[in-house]
């Protein structure tokens, strides 16, 4: 068994290698697609009854221990947490998939081919960023749902150095910043302005 934090960094490195092969322009579109996914989840949580915040579901459990395992929760709560996790994971996965589709815009291809070494380095950096956005978002939602994949994926353990580091890392993932409405709206505006100015 490996630490979830170690698995997270393995995925980040993998995404960095993919970014180095794909180039910075394409990886930037992936990051923008995850920002769009976070915005869509926020809108669905706010204006529809289908996507329910995890806190609302967990507030239905009386005397809930924050470190309680998923198996200790009532079965209806477990089912609802699974549904809400997979709803969010599907949105992130679908938009990440379309973000990874190679754009066929001539201007984008021209910008991405100007400097090969620079493109590889920037692609690797933005690939690390896109990996952070994708894997970090999914991990955060999984943690918010109390890790519904036990015993395959277990929550980090307090008192363990790797577990403490994993719990500390959760505070810096994209959904934390997406919970700030102004920050999320600003990120969406910047992403679309960048697409209009640079790619079109």
C-alpha positions as CSV (number, residue, x, y, z in Angstrom):
1,X,0.0,0.0,0.0
2,X,1.3,3.5,-0.9
3,X,0.4,6.8,0.5
4,X,-2.2,8.8,-1.3
5,X,0.2,11.8,-1.2
6,X,2.8,9.7,-3.0
7,X,0.3,8.6,-5.6
8,X,-0.7,12.2,-6.1
9,X,2.8,13.3,-6.8
10,X,3.3,10.4,-9.2
11,X,0.3,11.6,-11.2
12,X,1.6,15.2,-11.2
13,X,4.9,14.0,-12.7
14,X,3.0,12.0,-15.3
15,X,1.0,15.0,-16.2
16,X,4.2,17.1,-16.4
17,X,5.6,14.6,-18.9
18,X,2.4,14.7,-21.0
19,X,2.6,18.5,-20.9
20,X,6.2,18.5,-22.1
21,X,5.1,16.4,-25.1
22,X,2.0,18.4,-25.9
23,X,3.2,21.9,-25.4
24,X,2.2,24.9,-23.3
25,X,-0.7,26.2,-25.4
26,X,-2.6,22.9,-25.2
27,X,-1.9,22.4,-21.5
28,X,-3.2,25.9,-20.8
29,X,-6.5,24.9,-22.4
30,X,-6.7,21.9,-20.0
31,X,-6.3,24.2,-17.0
32,X,-9.0,26.5,-18.4
33,X,-11.3,23.5,-18.9
34,X,-10.9,22.6,-15.2
35,X,-11.6,26.1,-14.1
36,X,-14.8,25.9,-16.3
37,X,-15.6,22.6,-14.6
38,X,-15.3,24.2,-11.1
39,X,-17.5,27.1,-12.2
40,X,-20.1,24.6,-13.6
41,X,-20.1,22.7,-10.3
42,X,-20.5,25.9,-8.4
43,X,-23.5,26.9,-10.6
44,X,-25.1,23.5,-10.3
45,X,-24.6,23.5,-6.5
46,X,-26.1,27.0,-6.2
47,X,-29.1,26.8,-8.6
48,X,-30.1,23.2,-9.0
49,X,-31.4,20.6,-6.5
50,X,-29.3,17.8,-8.1
51,X,-25.8,18.7,-7.1
52,X,-25.8,19.1,-3.3
53,X,-22.8,20.4,-1.3
54,X,-21.1,17.7,0.7
55,X,-21.6,19.7,3.9
56,X,-25.3,19.7,3.5
57,X,-25.4,15.9,3.2
58,X,-23.1,15.4,6.2
59,X,-25.1,17.8,8.3
60,X,-27.9,15.3,8.2
61,X,-25.8,12.9,10.4
62,X,-26.2,13.7,14.1
63,X,-23.0,13.9,16.2
64,X,-20.8,13.3,13.2
65,X,-17.2,12.7,14.0
66,X,-15.1,14.6,11.3
67,X,-12.6,11.7,11.2
68,X,-15.3,9.1,11.0
69,X,-14.8,6.4,8.3
70,X,-17.1,6.1,5.4
71,X,-18.4,2.8,6.6
72,X,-19.6,4.3,9.9
73,X,-22.0,6.6,8.0
74,X,-25.7,5.6,7.5
75,X,-26.2,3.8,4.2
76,X,-28.5,6.5,2.6
77,X,-25.7,9.1,3.4
78,X,-23.1,6.8,1.8
79,X,-25.2,6.4,-1.3
80,X,-25.8,10.1,-1.6
81,X,-22.1,10.9,-1.1
82,X,-21.1,8.4,-3.8
83,X,-23.7,10.0,-6.2
84,X,-22.4,13.5,-5.5
85,X,-18.8,12.5,-5.9
86,X,-19.4,10.8,-9.2
87,X,-21.4,13.7,-10.5
88,X,-18.5,16.1,-9.8
89,X,-15.9,13.6,-11.0
90,X,-17.9,13.2,-14.3
91,X,-18.0,16.9,-14.9
92,X,-14.3,17.3,-14.3
93,X,-13.5,14.2,-16.4
94,X,-15.6,15.2,-19.3
95,X,-14.3,18.8,-19.5
96,X,-10.7,17.5,-19.0
97,X,-11.2,15.1,-21.8
98,X,-12.3,17.9,-24.1
99,X,-9.5,20.1,-22.9
100,X,-7.1,17.4,-23.9
101,X,-8.5,17.1,-27.4
102,X,-5.9,18.7,-29.8
103,X,-7.3,22.0,-31.1
104,X,-7.2,22.4,-34.8
105,X,-6.8,26.2,-34.8
106,X,-4.0,27.2,-37.1
107,X,-3.0,30.2,-34.8
108,X,-2.7,27.9,-31.8
109,X,-0.4,25.5,-33.7
110,X,1.7,28.4,-34.9
111,X,2.2,29.8,-31.4
112,X,3.0,26.4,-29.9
113,X,5.8,25.7,-32.5
114,X,7.8,28.9,-32.2
115,X,10.4,27.7,-29.8
116,X,10.8,23.9,-29.3
117,X,12.9,24.0,-26.1
118,X,10.8,26.8,-24.6
119,X,7.6,24.9,-25.6
120,X,8.8,21.7,-23.9
121,X,9.7,23.5,-20.7
122,X,6.6,25.6,-20.5
123,X,4.5,22.5,-21.5
124,X,6.1,20.5,-18.6
125,X,5.3,23.3,-16.1
126,X,1.8,23.8,-17.3
127,X,1.4,20.0,-17.4
128,X,2.3,19.9,-13.8
129,X,-0.3,22.6,-13.2
130,X,-3.0,20.8,-15.2
131,X,-2.2,17.6,-13.2
132,X,-2.5,19.5,-10.0
133,X,-5.9,20.9,-11.1
134,X,-7.3,17.6,-12.2
135,X,-5.9,15.2,-9.6
136,X,-6.1,17.7,-6.8
137,X,-9.8,18.5,-7.6
138,X,-10.7,14.8,-7.7
139,X,-8.8,14.1,-4.4
140,X,-10.5,17.0,-2.7
141,X,-14.0,15.8,-3.7
142,X,-13.1,12.3,-2.6
143,X,-12.0,13.7,0.8
144,X,-15.2,15.7,1.1
145,X,-17.1,12.5,0.4
146,X,-15.2,10.8,3.2
147,X,-13.3,8.5,0.8
148,X,-16.0,6.3,-0.6
149,X,-13.6,3.7,-2.0
150,X,-12.5,1.9,1.1
151,X,-10.6,-0.4,1.5
152,X,-8.8,0.4,-1.8
153,X,-8.4,4.1,-1.0
154,X,-8.2,5.0,2.7
155,X,-8.1,8.5,4.2
156,X,-4.8,9.8,5.5
157,X,-4.1,9.0,9.1
158,X,-3.4,11.7,11.7
159,X,-0.1,11.3,13.5
160,X,1.6,9.8,10.5
161,X,4.0,12.1,8.8
162,X,2.7,11.3,5.3
163,X,-0.9,11.4,6.6
164,X,-0.3,14.8,8.1
165,X,1.3,16.1,4.9
166,X,-1.6,14.8,2.9
167,X,-4.2,16.5,5.2
168,X,-2.2,19.7,4.9
169,X,-2.1,19.5,1.1
170,X,-6.0,19.3,1.0
171,X,-6.1,23.0,2.0
172,X,-4.4,24.1,-1.2
173,X,-6.5,22.3,-3.9
174,X,-8.6,24.1,-6.5
175,X,-12.0,23.5,-4.9
176,X,-10.9,25.4,-1.8
177,X,-10.3,28.5,-4.0
178,X,-13.4,27.8,-6.0
179,X,-15.5,28.2,-2.8
180,X,-14.6,31.9,-3.0
181,X,-17.1,33.3,-5.4
182,X,-15.1,36.3,-6.4
183,X,-11.9,34.3,-6.9
184,X,-13.8,31.8,-9.1
185,X,-15.5,34.4,-11.2
186,X,-12.2,36.2,-11.6
187,X,-10.5,33.0,-12.7
188,X,-13.2,32.4,-15.3
189,X,-12.9,35.9,-16.7
190,X,-9.1,35.7,-16.9
191,X,-9.3,32.3,-18.6
192,X,-11.7,33.6,-21.3
193,X,-9.8,36.8,-21.8
194,X,-6.6,34.8,-22.3
195,X,-8.3,32.6,-24.8
196,X,-9.7,35.6,-26.7
197,X,-6.4,37.5,-26.7
198,X,-3.9,34.8,-27.2
199,X,-5.6,32.0,-29.1
200,X,-8.0,33.8,-31.4
